[in-house]
Amino acid sequence: MQVALEIRPVEAVECAAAVLPAFEDGPGQLPAPAAELYESKEFSGKPNETALLYAVPGFAARRVLLYGAGKREKLTPADLRRYAGAAARTLQAKSLAQGALLLDGELAGAAWVQAAVEGALAGHYDADALKTERNNGRKLESFTLAVPSGDEALRAALERGRITGEAQNFARDLVNEPANRLPPAELAARAEKMAAECGLECEVLDVHRLRQLGMGALLGVAQGSAEPPVLIVLRYRPEGAAAGAHLGLVGKGVTFDSGGLSIKPADGMEKMKYDMAGGAAVIGAMRGIADLRPAIPVTALIPAVENMTGPAAQRPGDIVTSLSGKTIEVLNTDAEGRLILADAMTYAARLGCTHLVDAATLTGAIVVALGHLRVGLFSNDDELRQKVLSASEAAGERMWHMPLDDDYKDYLKSAFADIPNIGGRWGGAVTAAMFLREFANPLPWVHLDIAGTAWLDDGKPHLAKGASGVPVRTFIELAMAW
């Protein structure tokens, strides 16, 4: 879908439908037919409420879509992002090819323009790439933002929103791809292709190199699958970057997770293709970072494996030696994500990263704690934690700071190795983070448990069912705002 900015009244934009935000405080400056709907109580401006008007006098557009935006004084860019996505999906469902969204008054600013573009692109996306008839022939081809006045800052905001939105959708494509079409080697091939197109460095460490390095934790997870593991390394190096911070982004890339010998229940196992959503988010973010060119160097690491139940599969009770030299007792083979992240974070430090942020669909426990609305955030460093929280707020990806008290380490004790890979029933998301902290220290580090937010079981007004693309926007914002 093409996105554009028109610095003129929306009434003058020729398109299939002009989209007007409508608020609960009344019709305001909306056209007369809208005022009639308010008066008759057929429309009230509540969030996600819609009304389609035809042949409205004074509009070049053939239709006017009123889109409920709730209370005017409470509207935020994050809200507008959702409403723009929902408007795009509404137009697409009606087989309309062009839409134009009015942004006036306080909405005609850079943050609002960027949010609206990101939302429209995310809303336009459908996970129908493998259908023989995609979206029943419906296609929204263009989405224009109309502002009465503006300058180049708005065009720059539109471009940043476009790059970020397309990066998010790129990650969603990877997550939605079924595991038979996206084993670790194919994920690496797609990362290599993206890197070549965007001017990033890409290195793929194969199983022989992983053995040479001694990544026993990662290799142990992969040994039950016929698909060999890889470690994907993407590097963004800005010209003239001063010595100092070097951001490392680490994403869990389990392209399919059966649970290994600690096998998962059959119900819902088909969704375990999304267990590489953290890795996909990192790859998508690197695409956006390459185009937006922040001042900080960024290295991304994606350990990619399948966790399967083959004859060589890792057993509960096995002890592996990680790249750090720490030994790990594998009490549950379904707690595999933390094992591959441990080796990847150790390697990130060897590559010179000074700050680490990882994203992983790591625990069902975080879903119990926070549902499907917020990412669980854990950190060993207050300053980095605040940077990530600020980035997430600007990006509209909600997160919640979770505890990481030293006492929780008491749950992680093994009589036979340095550390076990699980800590028992209680505080599962916390003990998983505590495990990772052992391999992140002493670097400043943030862990994002995205198990509840990376996948939508049901579509939303603004997003299709399937991958959400969380936390691509936060990663890009973090790098840009450093």
For each residue, the residues with C-beta under 8 A, 3 or more apart:
1: 88 120 121 124 140 141 142 143
2: 141 142 143
3: 117 120 121 142 143 144 145 158 161 162 165
4: 142 143 144 145 158
5: 113 144 145 147 150 154 155 158
6: 10 13 100 144 145 146 147
7: 147 148 149 150 154
8: 12 13 146 148
9: 12 13 146 148
10: 6 13 18 20 59 61 100 101 102 146
11: 18 58 59 60 61
12: 8 9 60
13: 6 8 9 10 18 60 61 100 144 146
14: 60 61
15: 18 60 61 62 98 99 100 142 144
16: 61 62 63 91 96 97 98 99
17: 52 61 62 63 64 65 91 94 96 98 99 100
18: 10 11 13 15 59 61 63 64 65 99 100 101 102 146
19: 64 65 67 87 91 99 100 101 102
20: 10 30 34 64 65 66 67 102
21: 67 69 75 80 83 101 102 107
22: 27 30 34 43 45 49 51 66 67 68 69
23: 26 28 45 68 69 70 71 72 75
24: 44 45 46 68 70 71 72
25: 28 45 71 72
26: 23 38 45
27: 22 30 34 35 38
28: 23 25
29:
30: 20 22 27 34 35 66
31: 34 35 53 56 57 58 59 64
32: 35 36 57
33: 36 37 53 56 64
34: 20 22 27 30 31 37 38 43 51 53 64 66
35: 27 30 31 32 38 39
36: 32 33 39 40
37: 33 34 40 42 43 51 66
38: 26 27 34 35 41 43 44 45
39: 35 36
40: 36 37
41: 38 44
42: 37 51
43: 22 34 37 38 49 51 66 68
44: 24 38 41 49 68
45: 22 23 24 25 26 38 49 66 68 69 70
46: 24 49 68 70
47: 68 69 70 79 83
48: 67 68 83 86 461
49: 22 43 44 45 46 66 67 68
50: 65 66 67 68 90
51: 22 34 37 42 43 65 66
52: 17 63 64 65 66 94
53: 31 33 34 56 63 64 65 66
54: 62 63
55: 62
56: 31 33 53 59 61 63 64
57: 31 32
58: 11 31
59: 10 11 18 31 56 64
60: 11 12 13 14 15
61: 10 11 13 14 15 16 17 18 56 64 100
62: 15 16 17 54 55
63: 16 17 18 52 53 54 56 96
64: 17 18 19 20 31 33 34 52 53 56 59 61
65: 17 18 19 20 50 51 52 53 87 90 91 99
66: 20 22 30 34 37 43 45 49 50 51 52 53
67: 19 20 21 22 48 49 50 83 86 87 90
68: 22 23 24 43 44 45 46 47 48 49 50
69: 21 22 23 45 47 72 75 79 80 83
70: 23 24 45 46 47 74 75 79
71: 23 24 25 74 75
72: 23 24 25 69 75
73:
74: 70 71 79
75: 21 23 69 70 71 72 79 80 107
76: 79 80
77: 80 81 111 112 114 115 396
78: 81 82 115 396
79: 47 69 70 74 75 76 82 83
80: 21 69 75 76 77 83 84 107 112 115 116 119
81: 77 78 84 85 115 116 118 119 122 396 462
82: 78 79 85 86 119 396 461 462
83: 21 47 48 67 69 79 80 86 87 119 462
84: 80 81 87 88 101 115 116 117 118 119 120 123 462
85: 81 82 88 89 119 120 122 123 124 461 462 463
86: 48 67 82 83 89 90 123 460 461 462
87: 19 65 67 83 84 90 91 99 101 120 123
88: 1 84 85 91 92 99 119 120 121 123 124 140 143
89: 85 86 92 93 123 124 461 462 464
90: 50 65 67 86 87 93 94 461
91: 16 17 19 65 87 88 94 96 99 140
92: 88 89 95 96 123 124 126 135 138 139 140
93: 89 90 138
94: 17 52 90 91 138
95: 92 137 138 139
96: 16 17 63 91 92 99 140
97: 16 139 140 141 142
98: 15 16 17 140 141 142 143 144
99: 15 16 17 18 19 65 87 88 91 96 140 142 143 144
100: 6 10 13 15 17 18 19 61 143 144 145 146
101: 10 18 19 21 84 87 116 120 143 144 145 146
102: 10 18 19 20 21 146
103: 107 108 112 113 116 145 146 147
104: 107 108 147 148
105: 108
106: 109 112
107: 21 75 80 103 104 112
108: 103 104 105 112 113 147 148 149 150 154
109: 106 112 113 154
110: 113 114 153 154 156 157
111: 77 114 115 157 394
112: 77 80 103 106 107 108 109 115 116
113: 5 103 108 109 110 116 117 145 147 154 157 158 161
114: 77 110 111 117 118 157 158 160 161 164
115: 77 78 80 81 84 111 112 118 119 161 396
116: 80 81 84 101 103 112 113 119 120 145 161
117: 3 84 113 114 120 121 143 145 157 158 161 162 165
118: 81 84 114 115 121 122 161 164 165 168 473
119: 80 81 82 83 84 85 88 115 116 122 123 165 462
120: 1 3 84 85 87 88 101 116 117 123 124 143 165
121: 1 3 88 117 118 124 125 143 161 162 165 166 168 169
122: 81 85 118 119 125 165 168 169 462 463 469
123: 84 85 86 87 88 89 92 119 120 462 463
124: 1 85 88 89 92 120 121 140 143
125: 121 122 169 172 463 464
126: 92 134 135 464
127: 172 176 464 465 466 467
128: 131 134 135
129: 134 173 176
130: 178
131: 128 134 135
132:
133: 136 137
134: 126 128 129 131 137
135: 92 126 128 131 138 139
136: 133
137: 95 133 134
138: 92 93 94 95 135
139: 92 95 97 135
140: 1 88 91 92 96 97 98 99 124 143
141: 1 2 97 98
142: 1 2 3 4 15 97 98 99
143: 1 2 3 4 88 98 99 100 101 117 120 121 124 140
144: 3 4 5 6 13 15 98 99 100 101
145: 3 4 5 6 100 101 103 113 116 117 158
146: 6 8 9 10 13 18 100 101 102 103
147: 5 6 7 103 104 108 113 150 154
148: 7 8 9 104 108
149: 7 108
150: 5 7 108 147 153 154 155
151: 154 155
152: 155 156
153: 110 150 156 157
154: 5 7 108 109 110 113 147 150 151 157 158
155: 5 150 151 152 158 159
156: 110 152 153 159 160
157: 110 111 113 114 117 153 154 160 161
158: 3 4 5 113 114 117 145 154 155 161 162
159: 155 156 162 163
160: 114 156 157 163 164 292
161: 3 113 114 115 116 117 118 121 157 158 164 165
162: 3 117 121 158 159 165 166
163: 159 160 166 167 288 291 292
164: 114 118 160 161 167 168 288 292 472 473 476
165: 3 117 118 119 120 121 122 161 162 168 169
166: 121 162 163 169 170 287 288
167: 163 164 170 171 284 285 287 288 291 472 476
168: 118 121 122 164 165 171 172 284 469 472 473
169: 121 122 125 165 166 172 173 469
170: 166 167 173 174 194 283 284 287
171: 167 168 174 175 277 280 281 283 284 285 467 469 472
172: 125 127 168 169 175 176 280 284 466 467 468 469
173: 129 169 170 176 177 467
174: 170 171 177 182 187 190 276 280 283 284 467
175: 171 172 273 274 276 277 280 454 455 466 467 469
176: 127 129 172 173 273 466 467
177: 173 174 181 182 273
178: 130 181 182 273
179: 182 183 255 256 272 273 306
180: 183
181: 177 178 186
182: 174 177 178 179 186 187 190 255 273 276
183: 179 180 186 187 227 255 256 306
184: 187 188 222 227 228 229 230 253 255 304 305 306
185: 188 189 227 228 230
186: 181 182 183 189 190
187: 174 182 183 184 190 191 230 232 253 255 276 279 283 302 304
188: 184 185 191 192 204 230 232 304
189: 185 186 192 193
190: 174 182 186 187 193 194 283
191: 187 188 194 195 202 204 232 234 283 302
192: 188 189 195 196 202 204
193: 189 190 196 197
194: 170 190 191 197 198 200 283 286 287
195: 191 192 198 199 200 201 202 234 286 290
196: 192 193 202
197: 193 194
198: 194 195 286 287 290 291
199: 195 290
200: 194 195 234 235 236 286 290
201: 195 234 235 236 237
202: 191 192 195 196 232 233 234 235
203: 232 233 235
204: 188 191 192 230 231 232 233
205: 209 210 213 230 231 232 233
206: 209 210 228 230
207: 210 211 219 222 228 229 230
208: 211 212
209: 205 206 212 213 231
210: 205 206 207 213 215 218 219 229 230 231
211: 207 208 214 215 219
212: 208 209
213: 205 209 210 323 347
214: 211 321 323
215: 210 211 218 219 231 322 323 343 347
216: 219 220 320 321 322 323 343
217: 220 221 320 321 322 323 328 339 340 342 343
218: 210 215 221 222 229 231 303 305 323 339 340 343 344
219: 207 210 211 215 216 222 223 229 320
220: 216 217 223 314 318 320 330 339
221: 217 218 229 254 260 305 307 314 333 336 339 340
222: 184 207 218 219 225 227 228 229 305 306 307
223: 219 220 310 312 313 314
224: 260 261 306 307 308 309 310 311 312 313 314
225: 222 228 229 305 306 307 308 310
226: 308 310
227: 183 184 185 222 255 305 306 308
228: 184 185 206 207 222 225
229: 184 207 210 218 219 221 222 225 303 304 305 306 340
230: 184 185 187 188 204 205 206 207 210 303 304
231: 204 205 209 210 215 218 301 302 303 304 343 344 347
232: 187 188 191 202 203 204 205 253 279 283 300 301 302 303 304
233: 202 203 204 205 299 300 301 351
234: 191 195 200 201 202 282 283 286 299 300 301 302
235: 200 201 202 203 297 298 299 300
236: 200 201 286 289 290 297 298 299
237: 201 241 297
238: 241 293 294 295 296 297
239:
240:
241: 237 238 295 296 297
242:
243:
244: 354
245: 296 354 355 482
246: 296 297 298 299 352 353 354 355
247: 296 297 298 299 353 354 355 357 478 479 482
248: 298 299 300 301 345 348 349 351 353 354 355 356 357
249: 282 285 286 298 299 300 301 357 358 359 475
250: 282 300 301 302 303 341 344 345 348 356 357 358 359
251: 276 278 279 280 281 282 283 300 301 302 358 359 360
252: 275 276 277 278 279 303 337 340 341 358 359 360 361 362
253: 184 187 232 276 278 279 280 302 303 304 305 340
254: 221 257 272 275 276 304 305 306 307 336 337 340 361
255: 179 182 183 184 187 227 273 275 276 304 305 306
256: 179 183 272 273 275 306 307 308
257: 254 264 272 275 306 307 334 336 337
258: 263 264 269 272 307 308 309
259: 262 263 264 307 309 333 334
260: 221 224 263 307 308 309 313 314 333 334 336
261: 224 309 313 314 315 316 333
262: 259 316 332 333 334 335
263: 258 259 260 309 334
264: 257 258 259 268 269 272 334
265: 268 269
266: 269
267:
268: 264 265 271 272
269: 258 264 265 266 272
270: 273
271: 268 274 455
272: 179 254 256 257 258 264 268 269 275
273: 175 176 177 178 179 182 255 256 270 276
274: 175 271 277 361 454 455 467
275: 252 254 255 256 257 272 307 337 361
276: 174 175 182 187 251 252 253 254 255 273 279 280 304
277: 171 175 252 274 280 281 359 361 450 454 455 467 470
278: 251 252 253 281 282 337 358 359 360 361 448 450 454
279: 187 232 251 252 253 276 282 283 302 303 304
280: 171 172 174 175 251 253 276 277 283 284 467
281: 171 251 277 278 284 285 359 450 454 469 470 471 472 475
282: 234 249 250 251 278 279 285 286 300 301 302 359 475
283: 170 171 174 187 190 191 194 232 234 251 279 280 286 287 300 302
284: 167 168 170 171 172 174 280 281 287 288 469 472
285: 167 171 249 281 282 288 289 300 472 475 476 479
286: 194 195 198 200 234 236 249 282 283 289 290 298 300
287: 166 167 170 194 198 283 284 290 291
288: 163 164 166 167 284 285 291 292 472 475 476
289: 236 285 286 292 293 294 298 475 476 479
290: 195 198 199 200 236 286 287 293
291: 163 167 198 287 288
292: 160 163 164 288 289 476 479 480
293: 238 289 290
294: 238 289 298 479 480 482
295: 238 241 482
296: 238 241 245 246 247 479 482
297: 235 236 237 238 241 246 247
298: 235 236 246 247 248 249 286 289 294 479
299: 233 234 235 236 246 247 248 249 348 351 352 353
300: 232 233 234 235 248 249 250 251 282 283 285 286
301: 231 232 233 234 248 249 250 251 282 344 345 347 348 351
302: 187 191 231 232 234 250 251 253 279 282 283 344
303: 218 229 230 231 232 250 252 253 279 340 341 343 344
304: 184 187 188 229 230 231 232 253 254 255 276 279
305: 184 218 221 222 225 227 229 253 254 255 336 340
306: 179 183 184 222 224 225 227 229 254 255 256 257
307: 221 222 224 225 254 256 257 258 259 260 275 333 334 336
308: 224 225 226 227 256 258 260 313
309: 224 258 259 260 261 263 313
310: 223 224 225 226 313
311: 224
312: 223 224
313: 223 224 260 261 308 309 310 333
314: 220 221 223 224 260 261 318 320 330 333
315: 261 318 330 333
316: 261 262 330 331 332 333
317: 329 330 331
318: 220 314 315 329 330
319: 327 328 329 330 416 417
320: 216 217 219 220 314 327 328 330 339
321: 214 216 217 325 326 327 328
322: 215 216 217 325 326 327 328 339 342 343 346 439
323: 213 214 215 216 217 218 342 343 346 347
324: 342 343 346 439
325: 321 322
326: 321 322 342 418 419 438 439
327: 319 320 321 322 417 418 419
328: 217 319 320 321 322 339 342 417 418 419 420 421
329: 317 318 319 414 416 417 419 420 421
330: 220 314 315 316 317 318 319 320 333 335 339 420 421
331: 316 317 335 420 421 422
332: 262 316 335 421 422
333: 221 259 260 261 262 307 313 314 315 316 330 336
334: 257 259 260 262 263 264 307
335: 262 330 331 332 338 339 421 422 432
336: 221 254 257 260 305 307 333 339 340
337: 252 254 257 275 278 340 341 360 361 362
338: 335 341 342 360 362 421 432 435 436
339: 217 218 220 221 320 322 328 330 335 336 342 343 421
340: 217 218 221 229 252 253 254 303 305 336 337 343 344
341: 250 252 303 337 338 344 345 358 360 436 439
342: 217 322 323 324 326 328 338 339 345 346 435 436 438 439
343: 215 216 217 218 231 303 322 323 324 339 340 346 347 439
344: 218 231 250 301 302 303 340 341 347 348 358
345: 248 250 301 341 342 348 349 356 358 436 439 440 445
346: 322 323 324 342 343 349 350 439
347: 213 215 231 301 323 343 344 350 351
348: 248 250 299 301 344 345 351 353 356
349: 248 345 346 352 353 356 443
350: 346 347
351: 233 248 299 301 347 348
352: 246 299 349
353: 246 247 248 299 348 349 356 443
354: 244 245 246 247 248 443 444
355: 245 246 247 248 384 443 444 445
356: 248 250 345 348 349 353 440 443 444 445 446
357: 247 248 249 250 384 388 445 446 447 448 475 478
358: 249 250 251 252 278 341 344 345 436 440 445 446 447 448
359: 249 250 251 252 277 278 281 282 448 450 471 475
360: 251 252 278 337 338 341 447 448 449 450 451
361: 252 254 274 275 277 278 337 449 450 451 454 455
362: 252 337 338 366 429 432 447 449 450 451
363: 366 367 428 429 432 449 451
364: 367 368 428 451
365: 368 369 427 428 429 430 432
366: 362 363 369 370 376 402 429 449 451 452
367: 363 364 370 371 372 451 452
368: 364 365
369: 365 366 376 402 429
370: 366 367 373 374 375 376 400 452
371: 367 374 452
372: 367 452 453 456
373: 370 398 452 453
374: 370 371 398 399 400 452 453
375: 370 392 397 398 399 400 448 449 450 452 453 470 471
376: 366 369 370 399 400 402 429 448 449 452
377: 385 388 389 392 399 400 401 402 446 447 448 449
378: 401 402 404 429 430 433 436 437 446 447 449
379: 382 384 385 388 401 404 444 445 446 447
380: 404 437 440 441 444 445
381: 384 385 444 445 446
382: 379 385 386
383: 386 387 444
384: 355 357 379 381 387 388 444 445 446
385: 377 379 381 382 388 389 401 446
386: 382 383 389 390
387: 383 384 390 391 478 481 482
388: 357 377 379 384 385 391 392 399 446 448 474 478
389: 377 385 386 392 393 399 401
390: 386 387 393 394 481
391: 387 388 394 395 474 475 477 478 481
392: 375 377 388 389 395 397 398 399 471 474 477
393: 389 390 396
394: 111 390 391 477 481
395: 391 392 471 473 474 476 477
396: 77 78 81 82 115 393 473
397: 375 392 453 470 471 473 474
398: 373 374 375 392
399: 374 375 376 377 388 389 392 448 471 474
400: 370 374 375 376 377
401: 377 378 379 385 389
402: 366 369 376 377 378 429 430 433 449
403: 408 430
404: 378 379 380 408 430 433 434 437
405: 408
406: 409
407: 410
408: 403 404 405 411 412 423 427 430 431 434
409: 406 412 434
410: 407 413
411: 408 423 424 426 427 431 434
412: 408 409 419 420 423 431 434 435
413: 410 420
414: 329 417 418 419 420
415:
416: 319 329
417: 319 327 328 329 414 420
418: 326 327 328 414
419: 326 327 328 329 412 414 435 438
420: 328 329 330 331 412 413 414 417 423
421: 328 329 330 331 332 335 338 339 435
422: 331 332 335 428 431 432
423: 408 411 412 420 426 427 428 431 432 434 435
424: 411 431
425: 428
426: 411 423
427: 365 408 411 423 430 431
428: 363 364 365 422 423 425 431 432
429: 362 363 365 366 369 376 378 402 432 433 449
430: 365 378 402 403 404 408 427 433 434
431: 408 411 412 422 423 424 427 428 434 435
432: 335 338 362 363 365 422 423 428 429 435 436 449
433: 378 402 404 429 430 436 437 447 449
434: 404 408 409 411 412 423 430 431 437 438
435: 338 342 412 419 421 423 431 432 438 439
436: 338 341 342 345 358 378 432 433 439 440 445 447
437: 378 380 404 433 434 440 441 445 447
438: 326 342 419 434 435 441
439: 322 324 326 341 342 343 345 346 435 436
440: 345 356 358 380 436 437 443 445 447
441: 380 437 438 445
442:
443: 349 353 354 355 356 440
444: 354 355 356 379 380 381 383 384
445: 345 355 356 357 358 379 380 381 384 436 437 440 441
446: 356 357 358 377 378 379 381 384 385 388
447: 357 358 360 362 377 378 379 433 436 437 440
448: 278 357 358 359 360 375 376 377 388 399 471 474
449: 360 361 362 363 366 375 376 377 378 402 429 432 433 452
450: 277 278 281 359 360 361 362 375 453 454 470 471
451: 360 361 362 363 364 366 367 454
452: 366 367 370 371 372 373 374 375 376 449
453: 372 373 374 375 397 450 468 470
454: 175 274 277 278 281 361 450 451 467 468 470
455: 175 271 274 277 361 466 467 468
456: 372 459 460 463 464 465 466 467 468
457: 465
458: 465
459: 456 463 464 465
460: 86 456 463
461: 48 82 85 86 89 90
462: 81 82 83 84 85 86 89 119 122 123
463: 85 122 123 125 456 459 460 468
464: 89 125 126 127 456 459
465: 127 456 457 458 459
466: 127 172 175 176 455 456
467: 127 171 172 173 174 175 176 274 277 280 454 455 456
468: 172 453 454 455 456 463
469: 122 168 169 171 172 175 281 284 472 473
470: 277 281 375 397 450 453 454 474
471: 281 359 375 392 395 397 399 448 450 474 475
472: 164 167 168 171 281 284 285 288 469 475 476
473: 118 164 168 395 396 397 469 476 477
474: 388 391 392 395 397 399 448 470 471 477 478
475: 249 281 282 285 288 289 357 359 391 471 472 478 479
476: 164 167 285 288 289 292 395 472 473 479 480
477: 391 392 394 395 473 474 480 481
478: 247 357 387 388 391 474 475 481 482
479: 247 285 289 292 294 296 298 475 476 482
480: 292 294 476 477
481: 387 390 391 394 477 478
482: 245 247 294 295 296 387 478 479
